[in-house]
Amino acid sequence: MVTVTWRVTKRQGLAAAAAFLAALGLGVWGKAALSELRGEQVQPTAQEQKVWKEPGQTNQERLEFLEGFGWQVSQEPEEIVEIQIPEELDTVYEDYNQLQEAQGCNLEKYAGERCKRYSYQVTNYPGQEENVRANLLVADGKIIGGDICSLELDGFMHGFLKPEQTTGVVQTNL
C-alpha cells in the first residue's frame, strides 16, 4: 500500500478556490456569449426567471415586461383597479402569495399598502384564444407581482412563465 500526503497552506487553498470560481464564471459567461453569437435564444428556467421590482410605471414598460415572458397582449389594459393588500394575509392571499414567491415576489412586504392591478388580454395563450388575462401588480412604479389567469369557470392561474416553461412552478386551478 502506498500513501501520498501533501500539505496545503491556507493561501494555496484560497487560491485554488478563487481559480475554481473564476473558471466557473468564465464558463457561464462563455456559454451565454456563444449562444448569443449563434443567435440562439436561451429560455430561462422557472428558477432563473424572477420578478422583483421590475419597472412598471408606464404602459410601455408593462408591455415589454410581458413580452419578455413571450406573451402577446392587448396594447392597453382592459382594466386598472386600485387594490389594498391586507395587513394580515388571509388564506386566499396566502395561496396567491405562494404563487408570487415561486416567481421571486413576496406580497407580505406590501401588507397594508395600496397598489394598482393592470389587466391585459392575452392573445397567444396555448390552446385558449380568449378569456385569458395577464395581471400585473404595480406599487411605486415597480412590478411587485401578478399572474396569468383564465376567466373561465373551470379556469387556471399561474405565474408569468408560459405553461411549457413552468416545470416546478405553482399553478392553481380555480
Contacts in CASP RR format, 6 or more apart in sequence:
PFRMAT RR
TARGET T0000
AUTHOR 0000-0000-0000
METHOD contacts of the structure
MODEL  1
MVTVTWRVTKRQGLAAAAAFLAALGLGVWGKAALSELRGEQVQPTAQEQK
VWKEPGQTNQERLEFLEGFGWQVSQEPEEIVEIQIPEELDTVYEDYNQLQ
EAQGCNLEKYAGERCKRYSYQVTNYPGQEENVRANLLVADGKIIGGDICS
LELDGFMHGFLKPEQTTGVVQTNL
8 16 0 8 1.000
32 42 0 8 1.000
35 41 0 8 1.000
35 42 0 8 1.000
43 165 0 8 1.000
44 165 0 8 1.000
45 165 0 8 1.000
45 167 0 8 1.000
46 102 0 8 1.000
46 103 0 8 1.000
46 161 0 8 1.000
46 165 0 8 1.000
46 166 0 8 1.000
46 167 0 8 1.000
46 168 0 8 1.000
46 169 0 8 1.000
49 69 0 8 1.000
49 103 0 8 1.000
49 160 0 8 1.000
49 161 0 8 1.000
49 165 0 8 1.000
50 103 0 8 1.000
50 104 0 8 1.000
51 103 0 8 1.000
51 104 0 8 1.000
51 105 0 8 1.000
51 143 0 8 1.000
51 145 0 8 1.000
51 146 0 8 1.000
51 160 0 8 1.000
52 104 0 8 1.000
52 105 0 8 1.000
53 142 0 8 1.000
53 143 0 8 1.000
53 144 0 8 1.000
54 61 0 8 1.000
54 65 0 8 1.000
54 142 0 8 1.000
54 143 0 8 1.000
55 61 0 8 1.000
55 65 0 8 1.000
55 141 0 8 1.000
55 142 0 8 1.000
55 143 0 8 1.000
56 62 0 8 1.000
56 65 0 8 1.000
56 136 0 8 1.000
56 138 0 8 1.000
56 141 0 8 1.000
56 142 0 8 1.000
56 143 0 8 1.000
57 138 0 8 1.000
57 141 0 8 1.000
57 142 0 8 1.000
59 75 0 8 1.000
59 76 0 8 1.000
59 77 0 8 1.000
62 77 0 8 1.000
62 118 0 8 1.000
62 120 0 8 1.000
62 136 0 8 1.000
62 138 0 8 1.000
62 143 0 8 1.000
63 73 0 8 1.000
63 75 0 8 1.000
63 120 0 8 1.000
65 136 0 8 1.000
65 143 0 8 1.000
66 73 0 8 1.000
66 120 0 8 1.000
66 134 0 8 1.000
66 136 0 8 1.000
66 160 0 8 1.000
69 160 0 8 1.000
69 161 0 8 1.000
69 162 0 8 1.000
70 124 0 8 1.000
70 162 0 8 1.000
71 122 0 8 1.000
71 124 0 8 1.000
71 134 0 8 1.000
71 148 0 8 1.000
71 160 0 8 1.000
71 162 0 8 1.000
72 122 0 8 1.000
72 123 0 8 1.000
72 124 0 8 1.000
73 120 0 8 1.000
73 121 0 8 1.000
73 122 0 8 1.000
73 123 0 8 1.000
73 134 0 8 1.000
74 120 0 8 1.000
74 121 0 8 1.000
74 123 0 8 1.000
76 120 0 8 1.000
77 118 0 8 1.000
77 119 0 8 1.000
77 120 0 8 1.000
78 119 0 8 1.000
78 120 0 8 1.000
78 121 0 8 1.000
78 133 0 8 1.000
79 117 0 8 1.000
79 118 0 8 1.000
79 119 0 8 1.000
80 116 0 8 1.000
80 117 0 8 1.000
80 118 0 8 1.000
80 119 0 8 1.000
81 116 0 8 1.000
81 117 0 8 1.000
81 119 0 8 1.000
82 114 0 8 1.000
82 115 0 8 1.000
82 116 0 8 1.000
82 117 0 8 1.000
83 114 0 8 1.000
83 115 0 8 1.000
83 116 0 8 1.000
83 117 0 8 1.000
83 137 0 8 1.000
84 112 0 8 1.000
84 113 0 8 1.000
84 114 0 8 1.000
84 115 0 8 1.000
85 93 0 8 1.000
85 107 0 8 1.000
85 110 0 8 1.000
85 111 0 8 1.000
85 112 0 8 1.000
85 113 0 8 1.000
85 114 0 8 1.000
85 115 0 8 1.000
86 93 0 8 1.000
86 111 0 8 1.000
86 112 0 8 1.000
87 111 0 8 1.000
87 112 0 8 1.000
88 111 0 8 1.000
89 97 0 8 1.000
89 107 0 8 1.000
89 108 0 8 1.000
89 111 0 8 1.000
93 107 0 8 1.000
95 172 0 8 1.000
96 107 0 8 1.000
96 147 0 8 1.000
97 106 0 8 1.000
97 107 0 8 1.000
97 108 0 8 1.000
98 170 0 8 1.000
99 147 0 8 1.000
99 157 0 8 1.000
99 158 0 8 1.000
99 159 0 8 1.000
99 170 0 8 1.000
99 171 0 8 1.000
99 172 0 8 1.000
100 106 0 8 1.000
100 107 0 8 1.000
100 145 0 8 1.000
100 146 0 8 1.000
102 159 0 8 1.000
102 168 0 8 1.000
102 169 0 8 1.000
102 170 0 8 1.000
103 145 0 8 1.000
103 159 0 8 1.000
103 160 0 8 1.000
103 161 0 8 1.000
103 169 0 8 1.000
105 144 0 8 1.000
105 145 0 8 1.000
105 146 0 8 1.000
107 137 0 8 1.000
107 144 0 8 1.000
107 145 0 8 1.000
109 144 0 8 1.000
110 139 0 8 1.000
110 144 0 8 1.000
113 139 0 8 1.000
114 139 0 8 1.000
115 137 0 8 1.000
115 138 0 8 1.000
115 139 0 8 1.000
115 144 0 8 1.000
116 137 0 8 1.000
116 138 0 8 1.000
116 139 0 8 1.000
117 135 0 8 1.000
117 136 0 8 1.000
117 137 0 8 1.000
117 138 0 8 1.000
117 146 0 8 1.000
118 135 0 8 1.000
118 136 0 8 1.000
118 138 0 8 1.000
119 133 0 8 1.000
119 134 0 8 1.000
119 135 0 8 1.000
119 136 0 8 1.000
120 133 0 8 1.000
120 134 0 8 1.000
120 136 0 8 1.000
121 130 0 8 1.000
121 132 0 8 1.000
121 133 0 8 1.000
121 134 0 8 1.000
122 132 0 8 1.000
122 133 0 8 1.000
122 134 0 8 1.000
122 148 0 8 1.000
123 129 0 8 1.000
125 132 0 8 1.000
125 148 0 8 1.000
126 162 0 8 1.000
126 163 0 8 1.000
126 164 0 8 1.000
128 150 0 8 1.000
128 152 0 8 1.000
131 150 0 8 1.000
131 151 0 8 1.000
131 152 0 8 1.000
132 148 0 8 1.000
132 149 0 8 1.000
132 150 0 8 1.000
132 151 0 8 1.000
133 148 0 8 1.000
133 149 0 8 1.000
133 150 0 8 1.000
133 151 0 8 1.000
134 147 0 8 1.000
134 148 0 8 1.000
134 160 0 8 1.000
135 146 0 8 1.000
135 147 0 8 1.000
135 148 0 8 1.000
135 149 0 8 1.000
136 143 0 8 1.000
136 145 0 8 1.000
136 146 0 8 1.000
137 143 0 8 1.000
137 144 0 8 1.000
137 145 0 8 1.000
137 146 0 8 1.000
138 144 0 8 1.000
146 159 0 8 1.000
146 160 0 8 1.000
147 157 0 8 1.000
147 158 0 8 1.000
147 159 0 8 1.000
147 160 0 8 1.000
148 157 0 8 1.000
148 158 0 8 1.000
148 159 0 8 1.000
148 160 0 8 1.000
149 155 0 8 1.000
149 156 0 8 1.000
149 157 0 8 1.000
149 158 0 8 1.000
149 174 0 8 1.000
150 156 0 8 1.000
150 157 0 8 1.000
150 174 0 8 1.000
154 173 0 8 1.000
154 174 0 8 1.000
155 173 0 8 1.000
155 174 0 8 1.000
156 171 0 8 1.000
156 172 0 8 1.000
156 173 0 8 1.000
156 174 0 8 1.000
157 171 0 8 1.000
157 172 0 8 1.000
157 173 0 8 1.000
157 174 0 8 1.000
158 166 0 8 1.000
158 169 0 8 1.000
158 170 0 8 1.000
158 171 0 8 1.000
158 172 0 8 1.000
159 166 0 8 1.000
159 169 0 8 1.000
159 170 0 8 1.000
159 171 0 8 1.000
161 169 0 8 1.000
END
